[in-house]
Structures are given as C-alpha cells and as structure tokens.
Amino acid sequence: MSREFGQALSDFTFDVACGGAIRHLAGLGFTAKEVHARLSFPVSYERVRQAYTKYLLDTGVLLREHPESGCAAERKTYIYVQEEGKYGKKSFRRVEKEPETEECGERVYAACDFGKLKLPDGFAQLGLDVKQREYLEGICWEKRTMYHLMNERMRGIVEALAGRGCAGGKEAIVRIVR
C-alpha cells in the first residue's frame, strides 16, 4: 500500500512541478531535449521523455493503434449532467459528448517502426539531420508499430528517410497510412 501511495505522491509532485511546463513546451513544438534544457525543476531526461510521449499520445499526434477512420482522434468523451428528481434529490447522469467537427478531419498518419531499431545507434544510421534525430530520440517508441500524425515535422522526416530508401515500402521503417 505504501509503495502505491509513494508512486502516486511522486507523480503528483512531478506534475505540479513540471508536468504543465512539459506539455506547454511540447505544444509549442520543442523536442524533449529542448524541453529538458528549459526546465527549472531538476528532473531526469528519461522522465521528460515519458511525459513528452504521454502528451503526444493524449493529443492524438502519436497513436498506439491503427487509425481506422479518417478521424483518429475521435474518442468518446463524456460530460456529467446534474438532474433533480421528483422529490428534490440531486443526481448526476453521464452523457456522451458530441465530437467537435474541427477536431475531426482528414488525418494522415505515418506507421513508424522506430521502436524496433537497436538503440542508440539506430537513429544515427538513418541519416537524419540533428533536429530530426533529436525529435525521434525524445519519444519513447514501443517495440511495435506506432502511428505519428503527418505534420510538417514528420513530413520532413519521411522525406529524408525516403531519400535513403527507409520509407514507403512494406518493410520500411516509415509508411504512410490513410
């Protein structure tokens, strides 16, 4: 019991101290290494990488599962509505929230197998520039295919990998998924 409490307290302290800063800087487009350098709270780089990856997963930039439809960020969200019964008793009812139309659109993802590379030399052998390598190394890639949103940064990485023959084909490290 005390181990779980200690872990919960550690997570809470971490989130209060620098969790919001990590999410904010990641949202501005900084890499995990740049975020780590800007933090005023002493925290390990590995912990920053984990929080950075969690932010990407929470915002739909990074997915663990195949994006089945054009709207990969379409998760069911709920709101709680307060109701008052016949005799004045108040209760709450969970209601599914309508998806926002601006959140759903035609999203293109890249299927990434970076977790299958042998680290730390794996990214060095891909021939990416320093910023691209730094970005990919700042994500905690799992040893399975993960899906990254085709934003401007990922588009540059895919183009660089395509020039070296590491993108596009079935056995490639990165493939485009629609």
Steps between C-alpha positions, in 0.01 A plus 500: 500500500776747587676433167189602305459809717864594449465461123179704494664773708804499272281528190299784654814689602647454153184626331477805725870581466549460127222300331319809378823654374585184305156491338515872419846484342414182310191676365722783377705252297808451717675163504532304824866600527414869461222465757743336745749786454233764572363349820596671825402195707766224515356198322658216304495504123329158498212636709465794260492254205221303668291813567572627147385170346190497719415851377534389136278198569237709683478757219473243220834588339622151585278190499560148622222352289436522128289804410195315364318801363586849382430624851756326719454748783135403531488375856183482698487777754237545761350782700300471820161663516344580835135400528250557774252228581132524582570558871796734456773237515794602284687244293742496209456325167786428259427620145716438195636827363462574129833497313621841392512537125827694495671216687391247242625532150707319246804398702794320348734297717839341448542143624830509688715206604765701682458286813644204312833678439799407712574806710698726533658449157169435324406863444855595406495253211185651348683807366268760653609850596565584866156650574315208341708247693453697822123498452481124435734417789280707733203267447469173690436271203348161580627184333200494271362718225383838626328767291616861485289782358638628169574853615772719353772351720410139420465582130862619499612181675310280253650688204851461642443129558350455153819643353693223674250226413368459857146625432210392287531124449350220704829423678588867552532673836232759410192452280211738429159385629171654391 
